[in-house]
């Protein structure tokens, strides 16, 4: 039953109604704004690294669950937080499934070989054998 409003002009046939189109426009705007903000936040936890290039690299489209980065100064980070090699081993032992988990190491082109090997040893000490390196083409 529609709501009857009395107007001053004497038109008794006008009904009050809610316009849906402006509400839909507002919802689409909010959806688009939310998507843009969430997409811009996806790379915020990454440490800026100058990746080395490799011409024989194979693109892997499966996202590994664990990403570890080594910058040019040898600082090792996991999800944007500085970690030690023993912390990497401990965290992987706690959350990784042996034989199934994968780790992606993003090492700076200027990183020392010793730091990268230390990260690989820490990952393998945790029982993770599937280790990949991130490069750029």
Secondary structure, 3 states (H helix, E strand, C coil): CCCECCCCCCCCCCECCCCCHHHHHHHHHHHHHHHHHHHHCCCCCCCCCCECECCCCCCCCCCCCEEEEECCCCCEEECCEECCHHHHHHHHHHHCCCCCCEEEEEEECCCCHHHHHHHHHHHHHCCCCEEEECCEC
